[in-house]
Amino acid sequence: MIFFMKSKSRRVTVYFEPAVHRALRLKAAETDRSVSDLVNDAVRFALGEDAEDLAAFEERAGEPSLSFEDVLKDMKRRGQL
């Protein structure tokens, strides 16, 4: 569970679809957490995934790239298509 200091928090307006808002309120009640805590954790998780993706792209930056067209040609040549 990730906690943050309320004194450093910023207030923003976010509009949720009614079903998403209802689900967030229910989950908050069931887990005894606030909707803000749930949203902050979800955003942190998404940003963490983005950081992992960027690191993977950087790690593979030196690899040769293949065009989709070249891959299809190679698959045809090998009898895979």
Backbone bond lengths (Angstrom), bond angles and torsions (degrees), N, CA, C in turn:
res aa  C-N    CA-C-N  psi(-1)  N-CA   C-N-CA  omega(-1)  CA-C   N-CA-C  phi
1 M - - - 1.443 - - 1.529 108.58 -
2 I 1.302 116.51 134.47 1.459 121.87 -178.55 1.523 108.58 -105.83
3 F 1.322 115.95 129.61 1.460 120.61 177.20 1.515 108.84 -116.20
4 F 1.299 116.77 153.12 1.454 120.84 176.95 1.518 108.36 -133.03
5 M 1.316 114.89 158.62 1.457 120.01 -178.95 1.521 108.93 -80.60
6 K 1.302 116.60 123.85 1.466 121.66 -178.02 1.527 111.69 -61.30
7 S 1.322 118.08 -31.39 1.462 120.53 -176.65 1.530 112.10 -65.91
8 K 1.330 118.14 -23.96 1.455 121.27 -179.99 1.524 112.24 -99.08
9 S 1.305 117.33 2.25 1.459 121.06 -178.43 1.521 111.09 -74.19
10 R 1.309 115.36 152.70 1.455 122.59 176.18 1.517 107.99 -115.27
11 R 1.287 115.66 142.96 1.453 121.25 179.80 1.529 108.71 -94.36
12 V 1.333 115.97 131.78 1.460 121.82 177.14 1.526 108.72 -136.77
13 T 1.302 115.32 162.89 1.453 120.31 174.90 1.517 108.24 -104.87
14 V 1.310 115.55 125.30 1.462 121.89 178.62 1.517 107.15 -125.99
15 Y 1.319 116.39 133.68 1.456 120.79 179.00 1.524 108.92 -103.55
16 F 1.333 116.26 122.93 1.451 122.43 178.70 1.523 109.81 -106.64
17 E 1.300 116.04 149.55 1.455 120.16 169.95 1.526 106.85 -62.72
18 P 1.317 117.70 147.41 1.468 120.20 -177.03 1.537 114.07 -52.62
19 A 1.319 117.80 -42.84 1.464 120.25 -178.57 1.529 111.21 -66.97
20 V 1.321 116.84 -38.39 1.470 120.72 178.46 1.523 109.53 -66.51
21 H 1.320 116.70 -43.45 1.464 120.37 179.47 1.521 110.98 -61.99
22 R 1.314 116.50 -43.11 1.467 121.28 178.67 1.533 110.12 -61.38
23 A 1.321 116.63 -45.34 1.471 120.41 179.58 1.526 111.10 -63.09
24 L 1.327 117.06 -40.91 1.467 120.41 177.98 1.525 111.54 -62.73
25 R 1.331 116.09 -45.27 1.469 119.44 179.02 1.530 111.39 -61.38
26 L 1.338 116.59 -42.20 1.470 120.10 179.47 1.519 111.53 -65.30
27 K 1.337 115.80 -44.45 1.472 118.93 179.23 1.518 110.66 -64.35
28 A 1.305 117.33 -40.17 1.468 120.97 178.42 1.525 109.82 -60.01
29 A 1.319 116.98 -44.48 1.464 120.66 -179.48 1.528 111.36 -66.25
30 E 1.328 116.52 -42.12 1.466 120.76 -178.60 1.522 112.88 -68.54
31 T 1.326 116.98 -30.38 1.467 120.51 -176.94 1.516 112.68 -101.58
32 D 1.334 116.32 1.54 1.463 122.03 -179.02 1.526 111.65 56.67
33 R 1.327 115.27 42.17 1.460 122.46 177.77 1.514 108.23 -127.51
34 S 1.295 117.11 165.62 1.460 120.44 178.47 1.527 109.58 -88.16
35 V 1.334 115.07 158.67 1.456 120.05 175.06 1.534 108.77 -60.49
36 S 1.315 117.80 -39.12 1.470 121.39 178.62 1.526 111.48 -58.74
37 D 1.328 117.12 -43.47 1.469 120.27 178.63 1.525 110.50 -61.94
38 L 1.327 117.06 -43.91 1.463 120.64 -179.90 1.527 111.01 -63.00
39 V 1.321 116.54 -44.01 1.464 120.38 -179.03 1.526 110.33 -67.18
40 N 1.330 117.86 -43.60 1.463 120.43 177.75 1.522 111.59 -58.54
41 D 1.334 116.56 -44.30 1.470 120.03 179.12 1.522 111.20 -63.62
42 A 1.333 117.44 -41.23 1.463 121.00 179.98 1.525 111.09 -64.86
43 V 1.324 116.82 -41.11 1.465 120.43 179.42 1.530 110.12 -67.54
44 R 1.332 117.19 -42.96 1.472 120.00 177.04 1.522 110.69 -58.97
45 F 1.335 116.39 -43.37 1.458 121.15 179.45 1.529 110.47 -60.45
46 A 1.335 117.02 -47.40 1.465 121.22 179.80 1.524 111.42 -62.25
47 L 1.328 117.27 -42.47 1.465 120.58 178.15 1.527 110.90 -65.42
48 G 1.322 116.88 -37.10 1.467 120.76 176.77 1.517 111.39 -63.08
49 E 1.336 116.67 -41.46 1.464 119.86 176.99 1.523 110.75 -63.36
50 D 1.325 116.73 -40.88 1.464 120.21 177.25 1.525 110.71 -60.89
51 A 1.322 116.98 -41.84 1.468 120.92 179.57 1.530 110.35 -63.63
52 E 1.337 116.87 -39.72 1.473 119.85 177.38 1.524 110.79 -64.46
53 D 1.336 116.59 -42.19 1.465 120.46 178.61 1.524 110.99 -61.92
54 L 1.331 117.09 -44.74 1.458 120.58 179.33 1.523 111.46 -62.24
55 A 1.333 116.63 -39.58 1.465 120.29 178.12 1.528 110.27 -64.48
56 A 1.328 117.29 -40.48 1.469 120.73 178.97 1.527 110.67 -65.07
57 F 1.341 116.57 -41.43 1.465 119.55 177.90 1.526 110.46 -62.20
58 E 1.313 116.05 -43.75 1.470 120.29 -179.64 1.520 110.79 -63.35
59 E 1.323 116.02 -40.42 1.466 121.47 -179.56 1.528 111.06 -63.06
60 R 1.317 116.45 -33.41 1.465 120.66 -176.43 1.528 112.48 -98.71
61 A 1.319 118.04 8.30 1.467 121.96 -174.80 1.526 112.48 -59.07
62 G 1.310 118.45 -31.75 1.459 121.34 -177.53 1.514 113.88 -82.40
63 E 1.324 118.42 -7.85 1.458 120.74 -179.52 1.520 110.28 -73.08
64 P 1.328 115.80 146.21 1.464 117.51 177.46 1.530 110.04 -66.51
65 S 1.306 115.87 147.03 1.461 119.41 178.81 1.522 109.73 -103.99
66 L 1.315 115.24 148.31 1.455 121.73 178.09 1.518 108.45 -118.05
67 S 1.302 115.38 140.32 1.457 118.14 175.83 1.526 108.47 -79.97
68 F 1.294 116.38 156.19 1.456 121.65 177.69 1.531 109.93 -58.65
69 E 1.312 114.81 -40.54 1.465 120.81 179.76 1.529 111.19 -60.55
70 D 1.341 117.69 -43.71 1.458 121.64 178.56 1.528 111.59 -64.08
71 V 1.313 116.57 -38.34 1.469 120.15 178.64 1.521 109.53 -64.32
72 L 1.332 117.36 -44.67 1.467 120.20 178.29 1.524 111.76 -61.71
73 K 1.330 116.78 -43.63 1.474 120.58 178.19 1.522 110.72 -59.70
74 D 1.336 116.66 -43.17 1.458 121.09 179.36 1.534 111.05 -64.33
75 M 1.316 117.00 -40.62 1.468 120.07 179.18 1.523 110.94 -65.82
76 K 1.326 117.22 -38.32 1.466 120.74 176.91 1.520 110.14 -65.18
77 R 1.329 116.81 -43.60 1.455 121.78 -179.62 1.526 111.05 -59.66
78 R 1.339 116.19 -36.97 1.468 122.07 -178.97 1.533 112.81 -84.11
79 G 1.338 116.21 -2.08 1.460 119.99 -179.39 1.516 113.67 76.61
80 Q 1.325 117.35 19.71 1.467 121.37 -179.59 1.525 111.22 -89.10
81 L 1.311 117.28 -9.07 1.474 121.90 175.93 1.505 110.17 -127.04
